[in-house]
Amino acid sequence: MNTQIKEMQSRIWQHIKSGGLYTVLFDDAFREHDMTKCVVYQSLWDGQVFVRPADEFLDGRFRNIAVDEVTDCRTEEERDEL
């Protein structure tokens, strides 16, 4: 597991732009065509699975959050629809 991800407070991450919540499934995957290290993560809202290069995942697009910070896993747009 990536050292930066291993040392985080939880496996829950929030996408800064959308507010969506995700859990990291694997952080030691590789993209086959160029062997780029990737993070595999899953939406806590709908279960959709995503793959993103580890450098992008850790460049500030996501923030690691404590479990007790999780109050609603819907995106801001979905909350605004109510």
VORO-802083 format. One record per atom (N, C-alpha, C, O): residue number from 1; residue in three letters; y, x, z. Coordinates in steps of 0.001 Angstrom, whole numbers, padded with zeros to 6 digits. Example, Ala and Ser with C-alpha at 12.3 -4.5 7.8 and 13.67 -1.06 7.14 Angstrom:
BEGIN
[1 "ala" [-005690 013190 007800]] [1 "ala" [-004500 012300 007800]] [1 "ala" [-003300 013200 007800]] [1 "ala" [-003319 014236 008465]] [2 "ser" [-002250 012850 007080]] [2 "ser" [-001060 013670 007140]] [2 "ser" [000030 012900 007870]] [2 "ser" [001138 013409 008039]] 
***
This chain:
BEGIN
[1 "met" [-001178 000843 000000]] [1 "met" [000000 000000 000000]] [1 "met" [001236 000885 000000]] [1 "met" [001247 001926 000656]] [2 "asn" [002268 000493 -000719]] [2 "asn" [003518 001220 -000796]] [2 "asn" [004090 001408 000604]] [2 "asn" [004129 000459 001386]] [3 "thr" [004531 002614 000927]] [3 "thr" [005054 002906 002260]] [3 "thr" [006211 001996 002618]] [3 "thr" [006279 001509 003746]] [4 "gln" [007135 001748 001677]] [4 "gln" [008276 000878 001965]] [4 "gln" [007822 -000535 002316]] [4 "gln" [008402 -001162 003203]] [5 "ile" [006820 -001034 001655]] [5 "ile" [006340 -002386 001924]] [5 "ile" [005512 -002400 003203]] [5 "ile" [005605 -003346 003986]] [6 "lys" [004707 -001368 003428]] [6 "lys" [003867 -001308 004616]] [6 "lys" [004694 -001315 005902]] [6 "lys" [004262 -001880 006906]] [7 "glu" [005857 -000707 005884]] [7 "glu" [006666 -000563 007079]] [7 "glu" [007582 -001765 007334]] [7 "glu" [008376 -001731 008274]] [8 "met" [007496 -002801 006542]] [8 "met" [008357 -003960 006713]] [8 "met" [007874 -004843 007857]] [8 "met" [006739 -004724 008318]] [9 "gln" [008758 -005732 008305]] [9 "gln" [008461 -006583 009451]] [9 "gln" [007465 -007689 009142]] [9 "gln" [006810 -008191 010056]] [10 "ser" [007333 -008079 007894]] [10 "ser" [006365 -009112 007536]] [10 "ser" [006010 -008972 006064]] [10 "ser" [006564 -008123 005366]] [11 "arg" [005094 -009797 005595]] [11 "arg" [004745 -009801 004173]] [11 "arg" [005503 -010906 003441]] [11 "arg" [005154 -011259 002314]] [12 "ile" [006529 -011447 004073]] [12 "ile" [007343 -012493 003445]] [12 "ile" [008633 -011875 002935]] [12 "ile" [009339 -011160 003646]] [13 "trp" [008914 -012179 001675]] [13 "trp" [010088 -011634 001003]] [13 "trp" [010903 -012778 000416]] [13 "trp" [010347 -013780 -000032]] [14 "gln" [012210 -012625 000421]] [14 "gln" [013095 -013630 -000154]] [14 "gln" [013823 -013027 -001349]] [14 "gln" [014389 -011937 -001266]] [15 "his" [013798 -013758 -002465]] [15 "his" [014536 -013331 -003652]] [15 "his" [016016 -013608 -003382]] [15 "his" [016387 -014740 -003072]] [16 "ile" [016843 -012602 -003496]] [16 "ile" [018251 -012712 -003132]] [16 "ile" [018974 -013764 -003963]] [16 "ile" [019730 -014567 -003415]] [17 "lys" [018760 -013774 -005250]] [17 "lys" [019491 -014673 -006147]] [17 "lys" [019066 -016138 -006004]] [17 "lys" [019917 -017023 -005917]] [18 "ser" [017754 -016396 -005980]] [18 "ser" [017272 -017779 -005966]] [18 "ser" [017027 -018318 -004556]] [18 "ser" [017048 -019530 -004338]] [19 "gly" [016795 -017416 -003601]] [19 "gly" [016451 -017849 -002250]] [19 "gly" [014977 -018155 -002075]] [19 "gly" [014543 -018477 -000970]] [20 "gly" [014190 -018060 -003154]] [20 "gly" [012763 -018345 -003088]] [20 "gly" [012035 -017397 -002151]] [20 "gly" [012424 -016239 -001996]] [21 "leu" [010975 -017896 -001527]] [21 "leu" [010188 -017103 -000592]] [21 "leu" [008834 -016766 -001195]] [21 "leu" [008206 -017593 -001857]] [22 "tyr" [008400 -015540 -000955]] [22 "tyr" [007177 -015023 -001557]] [22 "tyr" [006405 -014197 -000548]] [22 "tyr" [006977 -013663 000402]] [23 "thr" [005116 -014098 -000759]] [23 "thr" [004291 -013186 000014]] [23 "thr" [003694 -012160 -000948]] [23 "thr" [003273 -012500 -002054]] [24 "val" [003666 -010915 -000514]] [24 "val" [003104 -009849 -001339]] [24 "val" [001588 -009892 -001229]] [24 "val" [001033 -009826 -000132]] [25 "leu" [000924 -010003 -002370]] [25 "leu" [-000536 -010000 -002407]] [25 "leu" [-001072 -008580 -002541]] [25 "leu" [-001993 -008180 -001829]] [26 "phe" [-000485 -007825 -003462]] [26 "phe" [-000877 -006434 -003712]] [26 "phe" [000369 -005644 -004056]] [26 "phe" [001246 -006142 -004762]] [27 "asp" [000456 -004439 -003573]] [27 "asp" [001561 -003576 -003991]] [27 "asp" [001043 -002261 -004566]] [27 "asp" [001771 -001273 -004657]] [28 "asp" [-000230 -002275 -004951]] [28 "asp" [-000823 -001070 -005520]] [28 "asp" [-001461 -001342 -006882]] [28 "asp" [-002406 -000665 -007286]] [29 "ala" [-000932 -002337 -007573]] [29 "ala" [-001423 -002669 -008916]] [29 "ala" [-000701 -001794 -009944]] [29 "ala" [000364 -001240 -009669]] [30 "phe" [-001299 -001683 -011129]] [30 "phe" [-000688 -000900 -012204]] [30 "phe" [-000665 -001708 -013482]] [30 "phe" [-001626 -002408 -013804]] [31 "arg" [000441 -001611 -014216]] [31 "arg" [000554 -002237 -015524]] [31 "arg" [-000236 -001381 -016503]] [31 "arg" [000008 -000180 -016619]] [32 "glu" [-001178 -001994 -017203]] [32 "glu" [-002159 -001253 -017990]] [32 "glu" [-001543 -000385 -019086]] [32 "glu" [-001962 000758 -019262]] [33 "his" [-000562 -000899 -019824]] [33 "his" [-000111 -000163 -021008]] [33 "his" [000695 001095 -020688]] [33 "his" [000778 001991 -021528]] [34 "asp" [001288 001186 -019502]] [34 "asp" [002044 002398 -019192]] [34 "asp" [001820 002913 -017762]] [34 "asp" [002474 003858 -017322]] [35 "met" [000878 002271 -017043]] [35 "met" [000507 002678 -015677]] [35 "met" [001677 002634 -014688]] [35 "met" [001711 003398 -013723]] [36 "thr" [002627 001741 -014933]] [36 "thr" [003722 001535 -013989]] [36 "thr" [003182 000841 -012747]] [36 "thr" [002459 -000150 -012853]] [37 "lys" [003525 001353 -011580]] [37 "lys" [003092 000740 -010321]] [37 "lys" [003812 -000606 -010167]] [37 "lys" [005022 -000702 -010372]] [38 "cys" [003046 -001643 -009801]] [38 "cys" [003590 -002998 -009727]] [38 "cys" [003280 -003665 -008388]] [38 "cys" [002371 -003266 -007662]] [39 "val" [004066 -004688 -008094]] [39 "val" [003853 -005546 -006930]] [39 "val" [003416 -006909 -007448]] [39 "val" [004034 -007454 -008362]] [40 "val" [002367 -007456 -006877]] [40 "val" [001885 -008793 -007212]] [40 "val" [002264 -009678 -006034]] [40 "val" [001885 -009404 -004895]] [41 "tyr" [003017 -010747 -006313]] [41 "tyr" [003504 -011589 -005223]] [41 "tyr" [003387 -013058 -005593]] [41 "tyr" [003350 -013411 -006772]] [42 "gln" [003328 -013916 -004571]] [42 "gln" [003057 -015333 -004782]] [42 "gln" [004130 -016179 -004103]] [42 "gln" [004542 -015908 -002975]] [43 "ser" [004565 -017206 -004817]] [43 "ser" [005546 -018144 -004279]] [43 "ser" [004939 -018936 -003126]] [43 "ser" [003820 -019438 -003231]] [44 "leu" [005674 -019042 -002041]] [44 "leu" [005223 -019873 -000920]] [44 "leu" [005471 -021351 -001195]] [44 "leu" [004948 -022210 -000485]] [45 "trp" [006251 -021646 -002202]] [45 "trp" [006575 -023037 -002531]] [45 "trp" [005518 -023678 -003427]] [45 "trp" [004996 -024746 -003106]] [46 "asp" [005199 -023031 -004552]] [46 "asp" [004286 -023663 -005510]] [46 "asp" [003032 -022837 -005811]] [46 "asp" [002196 -023259 -006610]] [47 "gly" [002892 -021674 -005185]] [47 "gly" [001697 -020857 -005370]] [47 "gly" [001663 -020023 -006634]] [47 "gly" [000690 -019308 -006871]] [48 "gln" [002710 -020097 -007455]] [48 "gln" [002736 -019316 -008682]] [48 "gln" [002721 -017827 -008352]] [48 "gln" [003358 -017383 -007396]] [49 "val" [001983 -017062 -009159]] [49 "val" [001835 -015631 -008934]] [49 "val" [002665 -014868 -009966]] [49 "val" [002700 -015232 -011142]] [50 "phe" [003327 -013812 -009514]] [50 "phe" [004191 -012994 -010360]] [50 "phe" [003815 -011524 -010226]] [50 "phe" [003250 -011109 -009214]] [51 "val" [004132 -010743 -011250]] [51 "val" [003946 -009292 -011229]] [51 "val" [005264 -008674 -011654]] [51 "val" [005864 -009080 -012650]] [52 "arg" [005709 -007686 -010886]] [52 "arg" [006973 -007017 -011184]] [52 "arg" [006799 -005528 -010867]] [52 "arg" [006125 -005179 -009898]] [53 "pro" [007402 -004647 -011676]] [53 "pro" [007347 -003227 -011335]] [53 "pro" [007864 -003006 -009906]] [53 "pro" [008851 -003616 -009495]] [54 "ala" [007193 -002138 -009166]] [54 "ala" [007555 -001886 -007765]] [54 "ala" [009003 -001430 -007635]] [54 "ala" [009689 -001814 -006688]] [55 "asp" [009475 -000614 -008576]] [55 "asp" [010871 -000157 -008511]] [55 "asp" [011849 -001323 -008550]] [55 "asp" [012859 -001309 -007847]] [56 "glu" [011556 -002337 -009369]] [56 "glu" [012415 -003524 -009435]] [56 "glu" [012294 -004353 -008160]] [56 "glu" [013292 -004850 -007639]] [57 "phe" [011079 -004499 -007666]] [57 "phe" [010876 -005308 -006465]] [57 "phe" [011639 -004735 -005282]] [57 "phe" [012152 -005480 -004447]] [58 "leu" [011714 -003412 -005210]] [58 "leu" [012333 -002752 -004067]] [58 "leu" [013770 -002307 -004308]] [58 "leu" [014326 -001566 -003497]] [59 "asp" [014386 -002748 -005416]] [59 "asp" [015744 -002282 -005721]] [59 "asp" [016858 -003156 -005140]] [59 "asp" [018027 -002979 -005480]] [60 "gly" [016497 -004099 -004266]] [60 "gly" [017506 -004959 -003660]] [60 "gly" [017455 -006391 -004155]] [60 "gly" [018219 -007229 -003676]] [61 "arg" [016576 -006696 -005098]] [61 "arg" [016433 -008069 -005594]] [61 "arg" [015754 -008965 -004564]] [61 "arg" [015932 -010183 -004574]] [62 "phe" [014973 -008348 -003674]] [62 "phe" [014250 -009069 -002628]] [62 "phe" [014605 -008455 -001284]] [62 "phe" [014925 -007270 -001189]] [63 "arg" [014544 -009286 -000243]] [63 "arg" [014710 -008755 001110]] [63 "arg" [013521 -009215 001938]] [63 "arg" [013042 -010340 001804]] [64 "asn" [013067 -008329 002783]] [64 "asn" [011960 -008632 003674]] [64 "asn" [012513 -009428 004848]] [64 "asn" [013538 -009059 005420]] [65 "ile" [011846 -010510 005209]] [65 "ile" [012337 -011330 006311]] [65 "ile" [011246 -011529 007352]] [65 "ile" [010053 -011468 007056]] [66 "ala" [011690 -011769 008575]] [66 "ala" [010752 -012037 009662]] [66 "ala" [010205 -013443 009517]] [66 "ala" [010884 -014322 008986]] [67 "val" [008997 -013664 009981]] [67 "val" [008356 -014969 009878]] [67 "val" [009217 -016047 010526]] [67 "val" [009287 -017163 010013]] [68 "asp" [009871 -015737 011641]] [68 "asp" [010676 -016760 012318]] [68 "asp" [011981 -017073 011602]] [68 "asp" [012696 -017990 012008]] [69 "glu" [012312 -016327 010535]] [69 "glu" [013480 -016649 009717]] [69 "glu" [013163 -017715 008668]] [69 "glu" [014077 -018289 008076]] [70 "val" [011892 -017982 008436]] [70 "val" [011482 -018912 007400]] [70 "val" [011661 -020341 007904]] [70 "val" [011004 -020768 008853]] [71 "thr" [012560 -021065 007253]] [71 "thr" [012781 -022455 007622]] [71 "thr" [012473 -023400 006477]] [71 "thr" [012070 -024540 006710]] [72 "asp" [012655 -022948 005247]] [72 "asp" [012463 -023799 004083]] [72 "asp" [012194 -022897 002892]] [72 "asp" [013015 -022034 002581]] [73 "cys" [011066 -023073 002221]] [73 "cys" [010719 -022169 001123]] [73 "cys" [011170 -022689 -000244]] [73 "cys" [010820 -022113 -001274]] [74 "arg" [011947 -023775 -000255]] [74 "arg" [012488 -024240 -001531]] [74 "arg" [013681 -023383 -001935]] [74 "arg" [014364 -022814 -001082]] [75 "thr" [013927 -023295 -003232]] [75 "thr" [015093 -022571 -003706]] [75 "thr" [016346 -023371 -003381]] [75 "thr" [016269 -024557 -003060]] [76 "glu" [017502 -022714 -003467]] [76 "glu" [018773 -023407 -003212]] [76 "glu" [018942 -024593 -004161]] [76 "glu" [019410 -025655 -003750]] [77 "glu" [018567 -024418 -005413]] [77 "glu" [018692 -025493 -006406]] [77 "glu" [017856 -026702 -005997]] [77 "glu" [018310 -027842 -006099]] [78 "glu" [016629 -026448 -005533]] [78 "glu" [015761 -027556 -005120]] [78 "glu" [016307 -028259 -003892]] [78 "glu" [016201 -029481 -003787]] [79 "arg" [016890 -027515 -002957]] [79 "arg" [017488 -028137 -001774]] [79 "arg" [018706 -028964 -002149]] [79 "arg" [018948 -030017 -001559]] [80 "asp" [019484 -028492 -003139]] [80 "asp" [020688 -029201 -003580]] [80 "asp" [020370 -030524 -004278]] [80 "asp" [021218 -031415 -004330]] [81 "glu" [019158 -030658 -004814]] [81 "glu" [018771 -031873 -005532]] [81 "glu" [018593 -033071 -004617]] [81 "glu" [018599 -034210 -005084]] [82 "leu" [018434 -032836 -003331]] [82 "leu" [018207 -033946 -002376]] [82 "leu" [019443 -034756 -002139]] [82 "leu" [019414 -035716 -001369]] 
***
